[in-house]
């Protein structure tokens, strides 16, 4: 274990301890998986309560989701008084099925809005859900190994993208709602493009194969 790994473990252990009597069995896994790819330097800037609060707020947003559902999105400016944690910025959180281009598309749209991005957290989490879409567990499993996990009857085990993006502080409620609507639209467009892409690719390949087997007649040369 590197020195950076030791610091990360210490910080996340302190965040788990901050839960007190509300600490759940899977909290350590959630925190480790949630912050796995965040630079230790960014974690050092946060109080344990703030690290815990961001992850728990995101888990609350993910409390119910079915594969194929539209993205769940929340845009808010957390405060200790309301959410029991803060970060000094406005936060965009989203939960959606894992697919390509999600983060790049959201960041590009935020840039078009001239919103400065301070931190991006993008865990790809393997989760176990009940038949009703309720979140049962965040698993300590890498996404590439999701097929090795057996789901009980009525349960679903799948990989999801949870995005947490911190931008310039915004207090106007209408602007917060508008930002959330734009993020939902962007994620919906990404879903449509990703789902249409295999069919479009198949059609292109079919056309190319047809041209190879029966090339079109040559155009007459100009006289």
C-alpha positions in Angstrom: 0.0 0.0 0.0 1.4 3.4 -1.0 1.5 6.4 1.2 -1.4 7.9 -0.9 -3.4 4.8 -0.3 -2.9 5.0 3.4 -4.0 8.6 3.5 -7.1 7.7 1.5 -8.0 4.8 3.8 -7.6 7.1 6.9 -9.8 9.8 5.4 -12.6 7.4 4.3 -12.4 5.6 7.7 -13.0 9.0 9.4 -15.9 9.6 7.0 -17.5 6.3 7.9 -17.0 7.0 11.6 -18.8 10.3 11.2 -22.0 8.3 10.5 -22.1 7.2 14.1 -25.1 5.1 14.9 -26.4 5.5 11.3 -23.5 3.5 10.0 -24.6 0.7 7.7 -22.9 -2.6 6.8 -22.1 -1.4 3.2 -21.0 2.1 4.1 -17.3 1.3 3.9 -17.7 -0.3 0.5 -19.8 2.7 -0.7 -17.2 5.2 0.4 -14.2 3.3 -1.0 -15.9 2.7 -4.4 -17.4 6.2 -4.5 -14.0 8.0 -4.0 -11.7 5.4 -5.6 -10.6 7.6 -8.5 -10.7 11.0 -6.7 -7.2 12.5 -6.1 -6.2 12.3 -2.4 -5.4 16.0 -2.6 -9.1 16.7 -3.2 -10.2 14.5 -0.3 -7.8 16.3 2.1 -9.7 19.5 1.5 -12.9 18.0 2.9 -14.2 17.3 6.4 -15.2 13.7 7.2 -18.8 14.9 7.4 -18.7 16.4 4.0 -17.2 13.3 2.4 -19.8 11.2 4.1 -22.7 13.6 3.2 -21.9 13.7 -0.5 -21.9 9.9 -0.8 -25.0 9.4 1.3 -26.9 12.2 -0.6 -26.0 10.4 -3.9 -27.1 7.1 -2.5 -30.4 8.6 -1.6 -30.8 9.8 -5.2 -30.1 6.3 -6.3 -32.5 4.7 -3.9 -34.8 3.6 -6.7 -33.9 3.0 -10.3 -34.7 0.4 -13.0 -32.3 -0.4 -15.9 -33.5 1.6 -18.8 -35.0 4.4 -16.6 -34.3 8.0 -17.4 -31.5 9.4 -15.4 -32.2 10.6 -11.9 -30.8 14.1 -11.5 -30.5 16.5 -8.6 -29.0 20.0 -8.6 -28.5 21.8 -5.3 -26.2 23.8 -3.1 -25.6 21.8 0.0 -25.5 23.4 3.4 -24.8 22.1 6.9 -28.2 23.4 8.0 -30.1 21.5 5.4 -28.0 18.6 4.2 -25.6 18.4 7.2 -22.7 18.8 4.8 -21.3 21.4 2.4 -18.6 21.9 -0.2 -18.8 25.6 -1.1 -20.2 24.9 -4.5 -23.4 23.9 -6.3 -23.6 20.2 -6.9 -25.0 18.3 -9.9 -25.6 14.6 -9.0 -26.9 12.0 -11.5 -27.6 8.3 -11.5 -28.0 6.5 -14.8 -27.2 3.2 -16.6 -23.5 3.0 -17.4 -22.8 4.0 -21.0 -20.1 5.9 -23.0 -19.9 9.7 -23.3 -21.8 10.6 -20.1 -19.3 12.7 -18.3 -17.9 14.4 -21.5 -21.4 15.3 -22.6 -22.4 16.8 -19.2 -19.2 18.8 -18.9 -19.5 20.1 -22.4 -23.0 21.4 -21.7 -21.9 23.0 -18.4 -19.1 24.7 -20.3 -21.7 26.1 -22.8 -23.5 27.5 -19.7 -20.2 29.2 -18.7 -20.2 27.2 -15.4 -16.7 26.5 -14.0 -16.2 22.9 -12.9 -14.3 22.4 -9.7 -14.5 18.6 -9.0 -15.8 15.6 -10.9 -16.6 12.3 -9.1 -17.6 9.5 -11.5 -17.8 6.1 -9.8 -19.0 3.2 -12.0 -20.7 1.1 -9.3 -22.0 -2.4 -9.4 -25.3 -2.4 -7.5 -27.8 -5.0 -6.4 -31.4 -3.9 -6.8 -34.8 -5.4 -5.8 -37.6 -6.2 -8.3 -39.1 -2.8 -7.5 -35.8 -1.0 -8.4 -34.9 -0.3 -4.7 -31.2 -0.1 -4.0 -30.2 -3.1 -1.9 -26.4 -2.9 -1.9 -23.4 -1.4 -3.5 -21.1 -4.3 -4.2 -17.3 -4.4 -3.8 -17.0 -5.6 -7.4 -15.3 -4.0 -10.4 -17.6 -3.3 -13.4 -15.7 -5.7 -15.6 -16.6 -8.6 -13.3 -20.3 -7.8 -13.0 -21.2 -10.9 -15.0 -19.6 -13.1 -12.3 -22.1 -11.9 -9.7 -25.2 -14.0 -9.3 -28.5 -12.3 -8.7 -31.2 -13.8 -6.6 -34.7 -14.3 -8.1 -36.3 -11.0 -8.6 -33.1 -9.1 -8.1 -31.0 -7.2 -10.7 -27.2 -6.8 -10.5 -26.0 -4.1 -12.9 -23.4 -1.4 -13.4 -24.5 2.2 -13.0 -22.8 5.6 -13.5 -23.1 8.0 -10.6 -21.9 11.5 -11.4 -21.1 14.2 -8.9 -20.0 17.5 -10.5 -19.3 20.7 -8.5 -19.7 24.0 -10.2 -19.9 27.7 -9.4 -22.2 28.4 -6.4 -25.7 29.1 -7.6 -28.5 30.4 -5.2 -31.3 31.1 -7.6 -33.8 28.3 -7.5 -35.0 28.8 -11.1 -31.4 28.5 -12.3 -30.9 25.3 -10.3 -34.0 23.8 -11.8 -33.0 24.9 -15.3 -29.6 23.4 -14.9 -31.1 20.1 -13.8 -33.5 20.1 -16.8 -30.5 20.6 -19.2 -28.5 17.8 -17.6 -31.6 15.4 -17.9 -31.9 16.4 -21.6 -28.2 15.8 -22.2 -28.2 12.4 -20.6 -31.4 11.5 -22.5 -29.7 12.5 -25.8 -26.7 10.3 -24.8 -28.9 7.3 -24.1 -30.7 7.8 -27.5 -27.4 8.0 -29.4 -25.8 5.1 -27.6 -28.9 2.9 -28.1 -29.3 3.9 -31.8 -25.6 3.4 -32.6 -25.5 -0.4 -33.0 -28.5 -0.3 -35.4 -26.9 2.5 -37.4 -23.6 0.6 -37.5 -25.4 -2.6 -38.6 -27.1 -0.7 -41.4 -23.9 0.9 -42.6 -22.1 -2.5 -42.6 -25.1 -4.1 -44.5 -24.9 -1.3 -47.1 -21.1 -1.7 -47.4 -21.5 -5.5 -47.9 -24.1 -5.0 -50.6 -21.9 -2.5 -52.4 -19.0 -5.1 -52.3 -21.2 -7.8 -53.8 -23.1 -5.8 -56.3 -21.2 -2.6 -57.0 -23.3 0.2 -58.6 -23.0 0.7 -62.4 -20.2 3.0 -63.4 -21.2 6.5 -64.4 -20.7 7.2 -68.1 -17.6 9.2 -68.9 -18.2 12.7 -70.1 -17.6 13.2 -73.8 
